[in-house]
Amino acid sequence: MAIKVLTTRKFRKGTIEEAYQLLALLRAAGTVRSGYISGLTLTSAEDPHILLVISSWTNRESWEAWLSSEKRKEISTKIAGLLEATEHVAVFHVERNEYEADMA
């Protein structure tokens, strides 16, 4: 079953440009992983230091393989050094594809 992974991060002031660079590296590394579908980065309308990354995966196993990969750990360690608070990750199942939901 396909999943969406929502990762929220709050970055310290003065680190957002470096954060975007590291997130771009993280996305580039993730796109070549088996099971990766797509990704999207959103900036909070209330606080430009809060970013939400939504990634889509064909299944949870693919996401977990990426989560435990050395490359992700390497980049995530650099990202963690820029954070004001611990990142929050939530995984959601996609019950129906988006076209079906639009037609309901």
MDTraj code that builds the backbone (N, CA, C; nanometers):
import mdtraj as md
import numpy as np

residues = "MET ALA ILE LYS VAL LEU THR THR ARG LYS PHE ARG LYS GLY THR ILE GLU GLU ALA TYR GLN LEU LEU ALA LEU LEU ARG ALA ALA GLY THR VAL ARG SER GLY TYR ILE SER GLY LEU THR LEU THR SER ALA GLU ASP PRO HIS ILE LEU LEU VAL ILE SER SER TRP THR ASN ARG GLU SER TRP GLU ALA TRP LEU SER SER GLU LYS ARG LYS GLU ILE SER THR LYS ILE ALA GLY LEU LEU GLU ALA THR GLU HIS VAL ALA VAL PHE HIS VAL GLU ARG ASN GLU TYR GLU ALA ASP MET ALA".split()
xyz = np.array([
    [0.0847, -0.1177, 0.0000],
    [0.0000, 0.0000, 0.0000],
    [0.0893, 0.1241, 0.0000],
    [0.0561, 0.2192, -0.0849],
    [0.1334, 0.3428, -0.0931],
    [0.1203, 0.4232, 0.0365],
    [0.2261, 0.5000, 0.0647],
    [0.2250, 0.5847, 0.1844],
    [0.2713, 0.7253, 0.1510],
    [0.2358, 0.8169, 0.2382],
    [0.2874, 0.9535, 0.2366],
    [0.3558, 0.9744, 0.3708],
    [0.4754, 1.0317, 0.3650],
    [0.5519, 1.0597, 0.4865],
    [0.5601, 1.2105, 0.5025],
    [0.5113, 1.2610, 0.6167],
    [0.5134, 1.4043, 0.6453],
    [0.6191, 1.4306, 0.7512],
    [0.7198, 1.5098, 0.7145],
    [0.8295, 1.5419, 0.8052],
    [0.8303, 1.6917, 0.8284],
    [0.8106, 1.7316, 0.9538],
    [0.8084, 1.8724, 0.9904],
    [0.9371, 1.9055, 1.0652],
    [1.0011, 2.0142, 1.0222],
    [1.1251, 2.0579, 1.0874],
    [1.1191, 2.2082, 1.1118],
    [1.1637, 2.2504, 1.2315],
    [1.1763, 2.3930, 1.2623],
    [1.3253, 2.4244, 1.2724],
    [1.3713, 2.5123, 1.1842],
    [1.5127, 2.5466, 1.1771],
    [1.5423, 2.6736, 1.2569],
    [1.6633, 2.6783, 1.3106],
    [1.7075, 2.7980, 1.3826],
    [1.7178, 2.9145, 1.2850],
    [1.6981, 3.0336, 1.3376],
    [1.7125, 3.1539, 1.2558],
    [1.8537, 3.1593, 1.1980],
    [1.8631, 3.2028, 1.0733],
    [1.9914, 3.2152, 1.0073],
    [2.0421, 3.0877, 0.9420],
    [1.9629, 2.9806, 0.9474],
    [2.0085, 2.8531, 0.8908],
    [1.9243, 2.8057, 0.7727],
    [1.8242, 2.8827, 0.7347],
    [1.7264, 2.8328, 0.6373],
    [1.7878, 2.8081, 0.4993],
    [1.8811, 2.8911, 0.4559],
    [1.9429, 2.8692, 0.3245],
    [2.0223, 2.7386, 0.3224],
    [2.0991, 2.7151, 0.4276],
    [2.1728, 2.5889, 0.4374],
    [2.0755, 2.4719, 0.4471],
    [1.9654, 2.4927, 0.5170],
    [1.8643, 2.3878, 0.5301],
    [1.8093, 2.3495, 0.3929],
    [1.7764, 2.4486, 0.3099],
    [1.7241, 2.4195, 0.1764],
    [1.8261, 2.3410, 0.0938],
    [1.9537, 2.3754, 0.1065],
    [2.0581, 2.3030, 0.0324],
    [2.0660, 2.1576, 0.0771],
    [2.0618, 2.1354, 0.2079],
    [2.0682, 1.9987, 0.2596],
    [1.9428, 1.9195, 0.2239],
    [1.8274, 1.9841, 0.2276],
    [1.7036, 1.9155, 0.1900],
    [1.7060, 1.8782, 0.0415],
    [1.7655, 1.9629, -0.0406],
    [1.7784, 1.9315, -0.1837],
    [1.8686, 1.8091, -0.2029],
    [1.9773, 1.8016, -0.1257],
    [2.0648, 1.6846, -0.1317],
    [1.9907, 1.5589, -0.0864],
    [1.9139, 1.5731, 0.0206],
    [1.8377, 1.4604, 0.0734],
    [1.7368, 1.4114, -0.0300],
    [1.6663, 1.5046, -0.0930],
    [1.5677, 1.4664, -0.1950],
    [1.6362, 1.3997, -0.3128],
    [1.7476, 1.4569, -0.3588],
    [1.8190, 1.3984, -0.4734],
    [1.8624, 1.2551, -0.4432],
    [1.9102, 1.2315, -0.3224],
    [1.9518, 1.0965, -0.2844],
    [1.8318, 1.0030, -0.2744],
    [1.7182, 1.0559, -0.2289],
    [1.5988, 0.9735, -0.2131],
    [1.5330, 0.9363, -0.3444],
    [1.5420, 1.0242, -0.4437],
    [1.4710, 1.0001, -0.5700],
    [1.5211, 0.8766, -0.6441],
    [1.6431, 0.8358, -0.6177],
    [1.6971, 0.7183, -0.6863],
    [1.6695, 0.5888, -0.6102],
    [1.6055, 0.6000, -0.4954],
    [1.5747, 0.4818, -0.4145],
    [1.4534, 0.4082, -0.4706],
    [1.4576, 0.2775, -0.4613],
    [1.3444, 0.1961, -0.5026],
    [1.2218, 0.2331, -0.4188],
    [1.1093, 0.2532, -0.4854],
    [0.9846, 0.2831, -0.4156],
    [0.9526, 0.4303, -0.4009],
    [1.0486, 0.5185, -0.4307],
    [1.0227, 0.6621, -0.4198],
    [0.9309, 0.7047, -0.5333],
    [0.8287, 0.7841, -0.5019],
    [0.7358, 0.8339, -0.6035],
    [0.7564, 0.9830, -0.6270],
    [0.7467, 1.0625, -0.5188],
    [0.7580, 1.2076, -0.5349],
    [0.7836, 1.2740, -0.4002],
    [0.8159, 1.4031, -0.4078],
    [0.8372, 1.4808, -0.2866],
    [0.7958, 1.6251, -0.3072],
    [0.7632, 1.6908, -0.1980],
    [0.7185, 1.8299, -0.2011],
    [0.7619, 1.8951, -0.0714],
    [0.8161, 2.0169, -0.0808],
    [0.8553, 2.0911, 0.0386],
    [0.7672, 2.2149, 0.0502],
    [0.7068, 2.2328, 0.1671],
    [0.6195, 2.3467, 0.1944],
    [0.6786, 2.4299, 0.3073],
    [0.6593, 2.5613, 0.3004],
    [0.7030, 2.6533, 0.4044],
    [0.5806, 2.7033, 0.4789],
    [0.5868, 2.7053, 0.6103],
    [0.4751, 2.7536, 0.6920],
    [0.4415, 2.8974, 0.6567],
    [0.3128, 2.9262, 0.6469],
    [0.2676, 3.0632, 0.6203],
    [0.2876, 3.1517, 0.7429],
    [0.2956, 3.0908, 0.8621],
    [0.3121, 3.1676, 0.9853],
    [0.4579, 3.1866, 1.0259],
    [0.5438, 3.0903, 0.9892],
    [0.6838, 3.0941, 1.0323],
    [0.7714, 3.0352, 0.9221],
    [0.8502, 3.1182, 0.8540],
    [0.9309, 3.0692, 0.7420],
    [1.0430, 2.9733, 0.7828],
    [1.0600, 2.9507, 0.9112],
    [1.1621, 2.8577, 0.9584],
    [1.1065, 2.7161, 0.9790],
    [0.9764, 2.7003, 0.9555],
    [0.9135, 2.5689, 0.9670],
    [0.8867, 2.5162, 0.8270],
    [0.9442, 2.3998, 0.7977],
    [0.9265, 2.3367, 0.6675],
    [0.8599, 2.2012, 0.6842],
    [0.7715, 2.1709, 0.5921],
    [0.7045, 2.0411, 0.5879],
    [0.7441, 1.9736, 0.4572],
    [0.8006, 1.8545, 0.4674],
    [0.8351, 1.7763, 0.3493],
    [0.7381, 1.6598, 0.3414],
    [0.6730, 1.6464, 0.2259],
    [0.5798, 1.5366, 0.2027],
    [0.6415, 1.4483, 0.0942],
    [0.6705, 1.3247, 0.1302],
    [0.7232, 1.2322, 0.0298],
    [0.6255, 1.1171, 0.0120],
    [0.6192, 1.0672, -0.1101],
    [0.5301, 0.9562, -0.1437],
    [0.6148, 0.8351, -0.1802],
    [0.5737, 0.7202, -0.1277],
    [0.6464, 0.5946, -0.1471],
    [0.5480, 0.4853, -0.1863],
    [0.5944, 0.3886, -0.2639],
    [0.5058, 0.2810, -0.3073],
    [0.4619, 0.1920, -0.1918],
    [0.5469, 0.1840, -0.0874],
    [0.5119, 0.1025, 0.0290],
    [0.5995, 0.1423, 0.1475],
    [0.5594, 0.0989, 0.2644],
    [0.6313, 0.1338, 0.3871],
    [0.7720, 0.0735, 0.3915],
    [0.7871, -0.0449, 0.3357],
    [0.9178, -0.1099, 0.3364],
    [1.0219, -0.0259, 0.2616],
    [0.9829, 0.0328, 0.1504],
    [1.0748, 0.1183, 0.0736],
    [1.1145, 0.2402, 0.1550],
    [1.0176, 0.3006, 0.2223],
    [1.0461, 0.4167, 0.3073],
    [1.1418, 0.3775, 0.4205],
    [1.1147, 0.2661, 0.4854],
    [1.1986, 0.2236, 0.5976],
    [1.3406, 0.1895, 0.5528],
    [1.3547, 0.1358, 0.4323],
    [1.4885, 0.1083, 0.3794],
    [1.5635, 0.2406, 0.3584],
    [1.4943, 0.3411, 0.3071],
    [1.5551, 0.4733, 0.2900],
    [1.5865, 0.5362, 0.4252],
    [1.4947, 0.5246, 0.5191],
    [1.5123, 0.5815, 0.6519],
    [1.6381, 0.5273, 0.7201],
    [1.6672, 0.4013, 0.7009],
    [1.7819, 0.3399, 0.7681],
    [1.9096, 0.3409, 0.6835],
    [1.9042, 0.4015, 0.5653],
    [2.0215, 0.4025, 0.4779],
    [2.1310, 0.4949, 0.5325],
    [2.2543, 0.4603, 0.5027],
    [2.3686, 0.5409, 0.5481],
    [2.3654, 0.6813, 0.4884],
    [2.3258, 0.6936, 0.3620],
    [2.3226, 0.8249, 0.2963],
    [2.2226, 0.9163, 0.3662],
    [2.1037, 0.8646, 0.3963],
    [2.0045, 0.9472, 0.4648],
    [2.0532, 0.9856, 0.6038],
    [2.1119, 0.8913, 0.6743],
    [2.1626, 0.9207, 0.8084],
    [2.2697, 1.0299, 0.8033],
    [2.3568, 1.0230, 0.7029],
    [2.4640, 1.1219, 0.6884],
    [2.4077, 1.2633, 0.6691],
    [2.3130, 1.2767, 0.5780],
    [2.2550, 1.4090, 0.5505],
    [2.1665, 1.4535, 0.6663],
    [2.0911, 1.3624, 0.7242],
    [2.0022, 1.3957, 0.8354],
    [2.0785, 1.4460, 0.9571],
    [2.1988, 1.3938, 0.9781],
    [2.2826, 1.4409, 1.0894],
    [2.3190, 1.5879, 1.0697],
    [2.3491, 1.6257, 0.9467],
    [2.3798, 1.7661, 0.9166],
    [2.2570, 1.8533, 0.9353],
    [2.1417, 1.8039, 0.8925],
    [2.0166, 1.8783, 0.9084],
    [1.9854, 1.8967, 1.0570],
    [2.0044, 1.7933, 1.1357],
    [1.9745, 1.7986, 1.2797],
    [2.0514, 1.9103, 1.3488],
    [2.1713, 1.9384, 1.3017],
    [2.2515, 2.0456, 1.3602],
    [2.1953, 2.1849, 1.3373],
    [2.0997, 2.1967, 1.2460],
    [2.0381, 2.3262, 1.2152],
    [1.9021, 2.3446, 1.2826],
    [1.8516, 2.2397, 1.3445],
    [1.7149, 2.2418, 1.3974],
    [1.7045, 2.3129, 1.5318],
    [1.5915, 2.3810, 1.5491],
    [1.5579, 2.4414, 1.6775],
    [1.4903, 2.3394, 1.7681],
    [1.4209, 2.2439, 1.7058],
    [1.3496, 2.1396, 1.7800],
    [1.3630, 2.0085, 1.7023],
    [1.3338, 1.8978, 1.7677],
    [1.3401, 1.7671, 1.7035],
    [1.2391, 1.7590, 1.5895],
    [1.2797, 1.6987, 1.4790],
    [1.1864, 1.6833, 1.3669],
    [1.0741, 1.5878, 1.4048],
    [0.9606, 1.6044, 1.3386],
    [0.8461, 1.5169, 1.3619],
    [0.8127, 1.4467, 1.2309],
    [0.8044, 1.3136, 1.2367],
    [0.7739, 1.2336, 1.1179],
    [0.6439, 1.1585, 1.1423],
    [0.5531, 1.1652, 1.0444],
    [0.4266, 1.0911, 1.0506],
    [0.4073, 1.0191, 0.9176],
    [0.3664, 0.8931, 0.9248],
    [0.3455, 0.8110, 0.8059],
    [0.1966, 0.7832, 0.7911],
    [0.1454, 0.8053, 0.6698],
    [0.0035, 0.7856, 0.6411],
    [-0.0130, 0.6889, 0.5245],
    [-0.1096, 0.5983, 0.5356],
    [-0.1439, 0.5103, 0.4237],
    [-0.2311, 0.5864, 0.3253],
    [-0.2131, 0.5577, 0.1982],
    [-0.2989, 0.6130, 0.0945],
    [-0.4049, 0.5077, 0.0673],
    [-0.5249, 0.5319, 0.1164],
    [-0.6320, 0.4333, 0.1059],
    [-0.6876, 0.4212, -0.0354],
    [-0.6987, 0.5358, -0.1015],
    [-0.7465, 0.5384, -0.2399],
    [-0.6556, 0.6323, -0.3158],
    [-0.6433, 0.6097, -0.4455],
    [-0.5596, 0.7037, -0.5186],
    [-0.6313, 0.8381, -0.5310],
    [-0.5582, 0.9416, -0.5604],
    [-0.6127, 1.0774, -0.5587],
    [-0.7229, 1.0983, -0.6623],
    [-0.7166, 1.0262, -0.7736],
    [-0.8214, 1.0395, -0.8743],
    [-0.9540, 0.9858, -0.8235],
    [-0.9478, 0.8741, -0.7513],
    [-1.0702, 0.8176, -0.6936],
    [-1.1287, 0.9135, -0.5911],
    [-1.0431, 0.9748, -0.5099],
    [-1.0897, 1.0677, -0.4056],
    [-1.1560, 1.1892, -0.4694],
    [-1.1021, 1.2386, -0.5813],
    [-1.1613, 1.3539, -0.6484],
    [-1.2994, 1.3225, -0.7055],
    [-1.3222, 1.1979, -0.7407],
    [-1.4483, 1.1596, -0.8021],
    [-1.5547, 1.1196, -0.6996],
    [-1.5138, 1.1059, -0.5730],
    [-1.6083, 1.0620, -0.4687],
    [-1.6994, 1.1746, -0.4281],
])
top = md.Topology()
chain = top.add_chain()
for i, resn in enumerate(residues, 1):
    res = top.add_residue(resn, chain, resSeq=i)
    for name in ("N", "CA", "C"):
        top.add_atom(name, md.element.get_by_symbol(name[0]), res)
traj = md.Trajectory(xyz[None], top)
